[in-house]
């Protein structure tokens, strides 16, 4: 009897949430977790960890990259306030320092986005079996691209990002194991192998160069 009552309450609460129109939101300023990245043509895929600091505008990616049947390990540090990007190869112990040309974009739903819908991932049959999410779409004028963003209704945590750019086509990013806060703040400091790295004046980088 208690189980049926809990299920009924869950459906009632979810139904009430679904009745409320979702609004654009912003993710917590400090996050870390895991992500996957896949390109439209299937020739590129990556799995790894990420750390995100919206306060000081810093992002770190540590990932295993699969590209053209080759497995690489890439570590990328983006320091937007310093306009610097580090491409780190921990296996070969090399570090490239490039000028970061893109602007910092916080994890959020832009105010001019259009709501596609609100759905439950999983099931509402029992407590804990479903996750309420909102999907949004819009255009990014600076990249001439189009995006589809899916974030949780509660907490505004990223679930998936689909982005279409003329240069790359569709890119799919999936986020999971998200945790609020940063366990090791030192992750945003360049490793010792980057100490003597000089700025490459011929090569520039942006957010997408971290993956491609």
C-alpha positions as CSV (number, residue, x, y, z in Angstrom):
1,X,0.0,0.0,0.0
2,X,2.8,2.4,0.9
3,X,4.6,1.6,-2.4
4,X,1.5,2.5,-4.4
5,X,1.0,5.7,-2.4
6,X,4.6,6.7,-3.1
7,X,4.2,6.0,-6.8
8,X,1.0,8.0,-6.9
9,X,2.7,10.9,-5.2
10,X,5.6,10.7,-7.6
11,X,3.3,10.8,-10.6
12,X,1.4,13.7,-9.1
13,X,4.5,15.8,-8.4
14,X,5.9,15.0,-11.8
15,X,2.6,15.9,-13.4
16,X,2.7,19.2,-11.5
17,X,6.2,19.9,-12.7
18,X,5.3,19.1,-16.3
19,X,2.4,21.5,-16.0
20,X,4.8,24.4,-15.2
21,X,6.5,26.0,-18.1
22,X,10.3,25.5,-17.9
23,X,12.5,28.6,-17.9
24,X,16.1,29.0,-19.1
25,X,18.6,28.3,-16.3
26,X,22.3,28.3,-15.4
27,X,24.3,25.4,-14.1
28,X,26.2,25.6,-10.8
29,X,29.5,27.5,-11.2
30,X,31.7,24.6,-10.2
31,X,31.2,21.2,-11.7
32,X,33.2,18.1,-12.5
33,X,32.2,14.8,-14.0
34,X,32.6,12.7,-17.2
35,X,31.6,13.2,-20.8
36,X,31.6,11.6,-24.2
37,X,32.1,13.5,-27.5
38,X,31.1,12.0,-30.9
39,X,31.3,13.6,-34.4
40,X,28.6,13.2,-37.0
41,X,30.8,11.1,-39.4
42,X,31.7,8.7,-36.7
43,X,35.4,9.1,-37.3
44,X,36.0,10.8,-34.0
45,X,34.9,9.8,-30.5
46,X,36.2,10.6,-27.0
47,X,35.6,9.7,-23.4
48,X,37.1,11.4,-20.4
49,X,36.8,13.7,-17.4
50,X,36.0,17.4,-17.3
51,X,36.3,20.1,-14.7
52,X,34.4,23.4,-15.0
53,X,34.9,26.7,-13.2
54,X,32.6,29.5,-14.3
55,X,33.8,31.9,-11.6
56,X,37.4,32.1,-12.9
57,X,36.5,31.0,-16.4
58,X,38.6,27.8,-16.5
59,X,37.9,24.4,-18.1
60,X,40.0,21.2,-18.0
61,X,39.5,18.1,-20.2
62,X,41.3,14.8,-19.7
63,X,40.2,12.3,-22.2
64,X,40.9,9.2,-24.2
65,X,40.5,10.0,-27.9
66,X,39.6,7.5,-30.6
67,X,40.2,8.9,-34.1
68,X,40.6,6.9,-37.3
69,X,41.1,3.7,-35.4
70,X,43.9,5.3,-33.3
71,X,43.7,5.7,-29.5
72,X,45.3,8.9,-28.1
73,X,45.4,10.5,-24.7
74,X,44.8,14.2,-24.7
75,X,44.7,16.6,-21.8
76,X,43.5,20.2,-22.5
77,X,43.4,23.2,-20.2
78,X,41.5,26.3,-21.3
79,X,42.2,29.5,-19.3
80,X,39.8,32.1,-20.8
81,X,40.9,35.1,-18.7
82,X,44.5,34.6,-19.7
83,X,43.4,33.8,-23.3
84,X,45.7,30.7,-23.2
85,X,45.1,27.1,-24.2
86,X,47.4,24.2,-23.2
87,X,47.4,21.0,-25.2
88,X,49.1,18.4,-23.0
89,X,50.2,14.9,-24.0
90,X,51.0,13.1,-20.7
91,X,52.3,10.0,-22.5
92,X,54.9,11.9,-24.5
93,X,55.4,14.5,-21.8
94,X,54.9,17.4,-24.3
95,X,52.9,20.6,-23.9
96,X,51.8,23.1,-26.5
97,X,50.7,26.6,-25.6
98,X,48.4,28.5,-27.9
99,X,46.4,31.7,-28.0
100,X,42.7,31.0,-27.0
101,X,40.5,32.9,-29.4
102,X,37.0,31.9,-28.3
103,X,35.0,33.5,-25.5
104,X,34.0,31.7,-22.4
105,X,30.4,30.3,-22.6
106,X,28.9,29.3,-19.2
107,X,26.8,26.2,-19.0
108,X,23.4,27.6,-19.3
109,X,20.3,27.8,-21.5
110,X,20.5,31.1,-23.5
111,X,17.5,33.4,-22.9
112,X,16.6,33.4,-26.6
113,X,16.3,29.6,-26.8
114,X,13.1,27.9,-27.7
115,X,11.7,25.1,-25.6
116,X,11.4,21.8,-27.4
117,X,9.8,20.0,-24.6
118,X,10.0,18.5,-21.1
119,X,10.3,14.7,-20.7
120,X,11.2,12.1,-18.2
121,X,14.3,10.0,-19.0
122,X,13.6,6.5,-17.7
123,X,10.3,5.8,-16.0
124,X,7.7,7.2,-13.6
125,X,6.6,3.8,-12.5
126,X,8.6,3.9,-9.2
127,X,10.6,6.4,-7.2
128,X,14.1,7.0,-8.5
129,X,13.5,5.5,-11.9
130,X,13.1,8.7,-13.8
131,X,14.9,12.0,-14.4
132,X,13.0,15.1,-15.4
133,X,14.8,17.1,-18.2
134,X,14.1,20.0,-20.5
135,X,15.3,20.3,-24.1
136,X,16.0,23.6,-25.8
137,X,17.1,24.8,-29.3
138,X,18.5,27.9,-30.8
139,X,21.2,29.5,-33.0
140,X,24.6,30.6,-32.0
141,X,25.3,33.6,-34.2
142,X,29.1,33.8,-33.5
143,X,29.6,30.2,-34.8
144,X,26.8,30.2,-37.4
145,X,25.7,27.0,-35.7
146,X,22.6,25.5,-34.2
147,X,22.3,23.7,-30.9
148,X,20.0,21.4,-28.9
149,X,20.6,21.5,-25.2
150,X,19.1,19.1,-22.6
151,X,19.5,20.0,-18.9
152,X,17.9,18.6,-15.8
153,X,14.8,20.5,-14.5
154,X,16.1,20.4,-11.0
155,X,19.7,21.7,-10.5
156,X,20.1,22.7,-14.2
157,X,22.8,20.1,-14.8
158,X,23.9,19.3,-18.4
159,X,22.7,16.0,-19.9
160,X,23.5,16.4,-23.6
161,X,24.6,19.1,-26.0
162,X,24.1,18.8,-29.8
163,X,25.9,21.4,-31.8
164,X,26.0,21.9,-35.6
165,X,28.8,24.0,-37.1
166,X,29.6,24.4,-40.8
167,X,33.2,23.3,-40.1
168,X,32.4,20.2,-38.1
169,X,28.8,19.2,-38.7
170,X,26.9,17.7,-35.8
171,X,28.8,17.1,-32.6
172,X,27.1,15.2,-29.7
173,X,28.3,15.7,-26.1
174,X,26.8,13.6,-23.3
175,X,27.5,14.5,-19.6
176,X,27.2,12.0,-16.7
177,X,28.4,11.5,-13.1
178,X,28.2,15.3,-12.6
179,X,29.3,16.5,-9.1
180,X,29.0,20.0,-7.7
181,X,32.3,21.6,-6.7
182,X,35.9,20.8,-7.6
183,X,37.8,18.2,-5.5
184,X,41.3,19.3,-6.7
185,X,41.5,23.0,-7.6
186,X,45.1,22.3,-8.8
187,X,43.5,20.7,-11.9
188,X,43.3,24.2,-13.3
189,X,47.1,24.9,-13.0
190,X,49.4,23.9,-15.9
191,X,51.4,20.8,-15.1
192,X,55.2,21.1,-14.7
193,X,55.9,20.0,-18.3
194,X,54.2,23.2,-19.4
195,X,56.5,25.4,-17.4
196,X,58.9,26.2,-20.3
197,X,56.2,26.1,-23.0
198,X,56.3,29.2,-25.2
199,X,53.3,30.7,-26.9
200,X,52.8,29.4,-30.5
201,X,52.3,32.5,-32.6
202,X,51.3,30.6,-35.7
203,X,48.7,28.3,-34.2
204,X,45.5,29.4,-32.4
205,X,42.8,27.5,-30.6
206,X,39.2,27.6,-29.5
207,X,36.9,25.3,-27.6
208,X,36.4,22.9,-30.5
209,X,40.2,22.5,-31.0
210,X,40.2,20.7,-27.6
211,X,38.5,17.8,-29.4
212,X,39.4,18.1,-33.1
